[in-house]
């Protein structure tokens, strides 16, 4: 039997060529070039996520008691377990990255405009489902970050009026974080959200076929709802190319590159965590979210308290509403980014804001450095040649955890201003007032320092000058000369 | 060998003409009958399923008194890390069945028990006896020894538990993740 006969046998029953053939070879505009590959890359990464996810589920135990041990087992005992975990976590990072680029491209090329409004809306849903996969996946990595991260998420949800407390209870599967909470996040991550993603991707692709691939925009060519479809059909008919094999070549190269990148990332950087067993009694921990939620982490540190609850509750809804309404707010007209300055400006502001916030979140200057007071040395130049009283002050600055928030010579917290040179900024009375009364986001130490301690601290701090300030008001040097 | 069905000799459906069609009233009856049976069956199945899904709401209704340990575990004028076992647990909770809290004993039998969770976003606050401050590692919330807000973004002081003493043991009323609208 020759292969052709076998193929024909299947074709006679399945009719694949008849149904899928036109779909695969649907004509796309000739102008669809390298910018158009990111959707395929995202979908490819989703498929690898499903496959690596299934592999991980063979070993992972979604039980609060045993999940951590099964992750350690995957990392250290299971053959190639570390590699599967690495593929899954880097696949997730790459998938969100490619999806974001895809979304930016669609926005800049005006592809969300008539008649592709629904394609965009389904895409927005896909975006939020994928972020949901990111958050729930981080919880399945059942470590300290997951345990407390879940608490952070619930603290936000708990602020919702009326339904907040009930929602917390519903998501956690009980009034407090425990076994059911992990099971619920497992169910979301493995069944509910992936199922929704598969369904939505189906609709998204159907819409791509039905409404056509967006042509590369030309400045000055406007979208007119009355004539667009007709023109598009004519142009694509005249100058289009079949998706398969013509345009698919670029997608295949991009997908191959993505897979290679995924392999390289997984091999070079390995799996993520788990970081510390999820024992709530181990409170010496500083929970941090994964990279895609770092900007949110930063915003929550920087917002003024009076607007915080309002923004936590309204901003996500507002963002979703704006994204949904976008194709209706600007559904026709100019497509090319060169003629859409406001769109480009808004996108730039968004990217720069999110980028800066993510960068800031990794610096986290607002977080006290919890071990600075006992782990970081007092710089030698600040103790050399000092009087006993000043040395006593240096000791108190160290022992009273001042350095958890105040750096000396670049070491220590950055919640408050660095203390180098504080003697040049404040006089003795001002220093004593600040220490005793606090203020400007500093706690008052009045109750916890004796007058003698306060005097010593002030003496030490007054001796901290910048190098060009050599003498204090009384005329004697406070900086030892070398 | 069975005789093969030759589709070329099968009658053309177009030539056969319309088959016997039930009169409209019976067709309508069957349709509505089918719809009704499906609706009843769906209701029968979905009510218990919804009850199953909403069950978490039920167990949180009441909080319970749980023990933090003997009074002598907590020296006077000190703040120590306490631990209690959640009143609502499953056998597979593991470590997560435990919840930490800060127990502050004044003199005698006066206790204040603070929730571990920062009132800002629920991260675990740490006690520093040297400076008598609670500090949060996430966004820099700071509280004084009495739990009141000292610095940073928290909107209020630390959450406190209701306490009582039974048979020489300190007990707290617990069983809820503290959030702004619901203290423990």
Contacts between the chains, C-beta under 8 A, distances in Angstrom:
chain1	res1	chain2	res2	distance
A	63	B	92	4.5
A	63	B	94	7.5
A	64	B	92	6.0
A	64	B	93	5.2
A	64	B	94	5.1
A	64	B	95	7.7
A	64	B	96	4.7
A	65	B	92	4.7
A	65	B	93	6.5
A	65	B	94	3.1
A	65	B	95	7.7
A	66	B	92	7.5
A	66	B	94	7.1
A	147	B	96	6.8
A	148	B	122	7.1
A	148	B	123	5.7
A	148	B	124	6.5
A	151	B	117	6.4
A	151	B	121	7.7
A	151	B	122	3.8
A	151	B	123	7.2
A	151	B	177	6.7
A	152	B	121	4.6
A	152	B	122	5.4
A	152	B	123	6.6
A	152	B	138	7.4
A	154	B	122	6.7
A	154	B	177	5.9
A	154	B	179	6.5
A	155	B	117	7.4
A	155	B	120	7.5
A	155	B	121	4.4
A	155	B	122	3.8
A	155	B	179	5.5
A	155	B	180	7.4
A	156	B	121	6.7
A	157	B	179	7.9
A	158	B	177	7.8
A	158	B	179	2.8
A	158	B	180	6.0
A	158	B	181	6.0
A	158	B	182	6.7
A	159	B	179	7.1
A	159	B	180	5.5
A	159	B	181	7.2
A	164	B	179	6.8
A	164	B	180	7.9
A	164	B	181	5.3
A	164	B	182	7.9
A	165	B	179	6.6
A	165	B	181	5.4
A	165	B	182	4.4
A	166	B	57	6.4
A	168	B	177	6.2
A	168	B	179	5.9
A	168	B	182	7.6
A	169	B	56	5.2
A	169	B	57	5.8
A	169	B	60	4.9
A	170	B	54	7.5
A	170	B	56	5.7
A	170	B	57	6.9
A	172	B	56	7.1
A	172	B	177	6.7
A	173	B	56	5.0
A	174	B	56	5.2
A	174	B	59	5.9
A	174	B	60	6.7
A	174	B	88	5.6
A	175	B	56	7.7
A	175	B	59	6.6
A	175	B	60	3.4
A	175	B	88	6.2
A	175	B	175	5.5
A	175	B	176	4.6
A	175	B	177	6.6
A	176	B	86	5.2
A	176	B	88	6.6
A	176	B	99	6.9
A	176	B	175	6.3
A	176	B	176	6.2
A	176	B	177	5.0
A	177	B	96	6.0
A	177	B	177	6.3
A	178	B	86	6.4
A	178	B	88	7.4
A	178	B	89	6.1
A	178	B	90	6.5
A	178	B	93	4.7
A	178	B	96	5.1
A	178	B	97	6.6
A	179	B	89	7.5
A	179	B	90	4.2
A	179	B	92	4.6
A	179	B	93	4.5
A	179	B	94	7.7
A	179	B	96	7.0
A	180	B	56	7.0
A	180	B	90	6.7
A	181	B	96	7.9
A	277	B	95	6.7
A	278	B	95	6.1
A	278	B	96	6.3
A	279	B	95	4.1
A	279	B	98	7.5
A	280	B	95	6.6
A	280	B	96	6.3
A	280	B	98	5.8
A	280	B	99	5.9
A	280	B	100	5.7
A	280	B	116	7.6
A	280	B	124	7.6
A	281	B	81	7.6
A	281	B	83	5.8
A	281	B	95	7.3
A	281	B	98	5.6
A	281	B	100	5.2
A	283	B	81	7.1
A	283	B	100	5.7
A	283	B	116	6.4
A	283	B	124	4.2
A	283	B	125	8.0
A	283	B	126	6.1
A	284	B	126	7.0
A	285	B	124	6.7
A	285	B	137	7.1
A	286	B	123	7.9
A	286	B	137	3.8
A	286	B	138	6.9
A	287	B	123	5.7
A	287	B	137	7.5
A	287	B	138	6.4
A	297	B	138	7.8
A	300	B	120	7.7
A	300	B	121	6.3
A	300	B	139	6.2
A	300	B	153	7.5
A	301	B	138	7.6
A	301	B	139	4.0
A	301	B	140	6.9
A	301	B	153	6.6
A	303	B	153	7.4
A	305	B	153	5.4
A	305	B	154	7.8
A	305	B	155	5.6
A	308	B	153	6.9
A	308	B	155	7.3
A	309	B	155	7.4
A	309	B	180	7.7
A	366	B	139	5.6
A	366	B	140	4.5
A	366	B	152	7.7
A	367	B	137	5.8
A	367	B	138	6.5
A	367	B	139	6.7
A	367	B	140	5.4
A	368	B	135	5.0
A	368	B	136	7.9
A	368	B	137	6.9
A	368	B	140	5.6
A	368	B	142	7.7
A	370	B	126	6.2
A	370	B	135	6.7
A	370	B	137	5.6
A	373	B	130	7.7
A	399	B	130	5.3
A	400	B	130	5.6
A	400	B	131	4.4
A	401	B	128	5.1
A	401	B	130	6.2
A	401	B	131	4.6
A	401	B	133	6.9
A	401	B	135	7.5
A	402	B	131	7.9
A	404	B	128	7.9
A	404	B	135	6.5
A	405	B	140	7.5
A	415	B	140	4.9
A	415	B	152	7.8
A	438	B	150	7.2
A	438	B	151	7.3
A	441	B	151	4.9
A	441	B	152	6.8
A	442	B	151	6.0
A	443	B	133	5.9
A	443	B	142	5.2
A	443	B	144	6.7
A	443	B	150	3.6
A	443	B	151	5.1
A	444	B	150	7.4
A	445	B	131	7.0
A	447	B	132	7.2
A	448	B	131	5.7
A	448	B	132	4.8
